[in-house]
Amino acid sequence: MRILLILSLALTLHQTNAQFFNALANLFRPVTNIFGGGNRFVDDGTQKPKADGREELFPSDCGREPGSGTGKLCFPDGLLCQERVNRGGVQRFGGHTYWFSWLDNDSSVRNAKWDWFNARNYCRKRCMDLVSFETKQEYDWVKGFINGNVPYFWTSGRLCDFDGCDRPDFFPKNINGWFWSANQFTVSTFLSPTNSNSAFHDWSQTGGAQRPQPDNREQVQQGGESESCMAVLNNFYGDGIKWHDVACHHEKPIICEDVEGHLNFARQTFPNIRIP
């Protein structure tokens, strides 16, 4: 079903868009993939969907192994998708289910942190993905759950700095190259320009280098990895609750949000499991 969707979309795209959307698709499907920090690895994917309800902070059948640079994208697990609405930390907004890791009933989960790739996989197992902020109303609602005990958390925000991201309209990347990776295969997944004064965004005006975000400080000033993933930081630089670009290997708490595509896939794959 997902392959047919991708092929159908590709046939309708203008030729100049095809390279980008093919590359963007690689962030979501379990095939050869490019991820983060300029590191290339082969992502052979979880072998097949299953519904064993196995609770793991870092799924053993998918996820990223930093030492070898290999990883697997997780299929939704039917039972975990079913149970996602019954756990501590679940909230509802706009008809969507959200899960806040720091509000979970299990202390091992409540205190857990994930790198960006493993964070997405933890959510994907449950028919969810890292949170995206399409509206100011949604963002303001989420901020109501952030207190002094929550210094930061991951979002699905991602810099388009992998193969296929060489379109002129994506440059300069720190202005036009950010998108919500949880929202698949449409131009609307791209964020407004980071220097826009009228469109909705909440990039900080400061950071470790006292420069407006995103600034790619870890790579530019420290010779580290590219700051290709977006996190929300809670007054980390005396700037309030704001968006920051962060290298994807850092570990943070997470917010997972329902993804209709994952839910539909799981409902079709596991018809005997009632998935709300």
N, C-alpha and C positions, 0 to 999 in steps of 0.2 A: 504493500500500500504506500509506504513512504517513498519507495523508488519510483513508483508511478507518479506520485505527486511531484517529485523533483523533475522527472522527465517532462511532465506536462507543463510545468512552469518554465522550464528551460526553452521549450519550443515557442513560447509566447514572448520571450524576452528579446529585445533588440540585440543585435550582434555585439554591440559595444558593452552590453551589460553581462554577457554570458560568462566571461572569465571570472568576474567578481562573484556572481551568484554560485558558480561551481565551487569556488574557494570557500565562500560562506557556508555552503552546504556541508563542507568537510568538518565544520565545528559541531555538527549535530549527528552525523551518521557514522557508524562503526566501520570505517574504511581507512585507507591511507590518509593521514591527517598532518597538518602543521599546527604547532601550538607553542605560543609564548616564548619570549626572550631569544628568538632566533634559533631555538633548538629544534631540530628535525627528528621525528620519530615515526615509526610505523604503528598505527593504531588498528589492530586487527579486530577489535570489537568483542563484546560479549558473544559467545558462540550462538546462543539462542535465548529467547525470552523464557522466563520461568516465574513461578509463583510459589516460592518456598518460605516467604515471610521472614527471611533471615535478617536479623537486626545486627548490623555492623557499622561502626563509625566510619571505617574505611573498607568498603566492600572488597572482598578477596577475589571476586571474579571479574572485577573491572576497577578502574582507577588509574592513577599515575604513579609510577615508580621512579622517583627522581634519580636514583643511582644509575639506572640503565637508560633512562630517557624514554621508556616505553609506557604505553597506557592503553586502556580500553574504555570506551564509552558504555555506560550502563543502559540496558533496556529497563523500562518500568517493570517492577515486580507486582503481580496482580494483588497479592495479599497486603503488601506494604502500601499500595495505592488505596486499597479498601480501608486500611487502618489509619491512614494519615489524618482523618478527621477526628479521631478519638483520643489523640495523645495530648499531653500538656503542652501549652505554648501555641495552640491553634486559635486563630482569630479569623473573623470574616469581614470582608469589605467589598462592596461593589459586586456581590455575587461570587467572589473568589475566596478560596481558602488560602490562608497564609500561615506559616509556622515559624515561630521565633525560637531559635535554638537555646537562647539563654533563659527561656521561660519553661523549658521542658521539665517534667517531673523527675526524670532520672538525672542524678547529679553528674554522672559520667558524660552524659550528653549536654547537660546544661553548661558544663565547664569546658566543653570540647572546642577545638579550633581546627580549621581545614585550610589547605591552600586552595586557590581559586578553582583549579580543575577538579580536585576531589570534592570540593564543596558542591559543584554542579552535579557531580555524579551521585552524591548523597541525596540531593533533591530529585534527580531523574529517577532513581529507584522508586520514588513515591509519586510518580506522575507530576512532578513539580520541576521548577528550575529556580535559580537564584532570582531574587526580586528585581523587577524593572519598574521604573517610575515614568509612566506615560503622562500623568497629570499631576499638577500641584496638589490637588485634593488627596490623591493617594499618598503622595510623599508626606504631606502634613499629618495624615493619619498615622503613618508608620512612625514618624518622629515622636508621637505620643507614647511609644513603648520604649523610648531610649532614655536611660537615666545615667547617673554617675557611675554605675557598675558596668556600663556598656561603652567601652572606649572606641569601638569601631565594629563594622561588619561588612561583608562582601555584598556587592550587587552583581547583576549579570552584565554590567557595562564592560565593554571590551574595545580596544583600539584595533582598527583594521590595518595591521602591519604585517600580514602574512601574504603568501602568494595570491595574486588576483586583486590586490589592493593598490594597484598602480594607476587607477583611473585619475585623470586630472582633477575631477571634482572632489576627490578625497584629500586633496592637498590644500594648504599644509595640514599634515595629519593631526597635529595637536589641536587644530580648530575644527576640521571637517571630517575626521576619521574615526569618531566614536559611535558605537551602536550598541543596542541591547541584544545580547547574544541569545537570550531566551525566546525572542520573537522571530520566528524563522522566515527567511526567504522573501522579505519585502523591503522596498526602499524606506518605508516608514519606520523600520527598526533603527534608522540612524538618528542620533541625537541632533538637536539644534547646534549650530556652530558655538563653540565654547566661548567666543568673544561677543556673542549676541547680547544686546541690552534689552531686547523685547521678548524673545522666546523663553519658555520655561527651562531653566536648569539651575543648579545650585553649586557650581564650582567655587571653591574657596579662592579668596584673593591673596592667600599666603600659604606658606608651607615651610619645609625645612630650609629652603634657600630664600625665604621671604619673597617668593615670586608667585603670581597668580597661577592657579592650577588649570589644566595639567602642565607640568614642567619637566617630566622625565628626569628628575634630579638624580635618582639612583644610578642611572646609566651615564648621564652627562657629567656629573660632578664626582661620582664615586667609582666609575668604571664597572658597575654591576649590570644587572639585567634591566631590560626595558621596563618601564612602568606602564604596562599594557593592560592592566585591569583596574576597574574602578571600585573603590571602597568609600563608605561613608564614615568619616571620623568625627568623634564627639569632642569638640573643643580642644583637639590635640595641639593646636597651635594658637590657642586663645581666640579662635575664629568662629566658635559656635559649632553647630551640626552642619557639616559641609562635605561636598564631594571632593575626592582626591584621587589622582592616579597613583597606583601602587604596583610594584613588581609582583607578578602573579604567584611567586613561591611563598610569599608571606602567609601566615596562618591567622585566621580570624573567625569569630562567630558568624552565623549566617541567618538569613531569612529566606525561606523557600516559598514559592508562589505557584498555585495551580497553572498548568499549561494544558490547554484544551487538546492540542495534538497528542500529547502523551496520554491523556485520559481516554481519548477516543481509541488510540492504539491498544491500550490495555483492555478496554471493554470489548473490543473485537477479538483480541487474542485470547482472553480468558472469559468467555461468555457465561461460564457457570459461577463466576465471582461477581457479586454485586458491588460495583465501584461507584460511590456517590460523587 
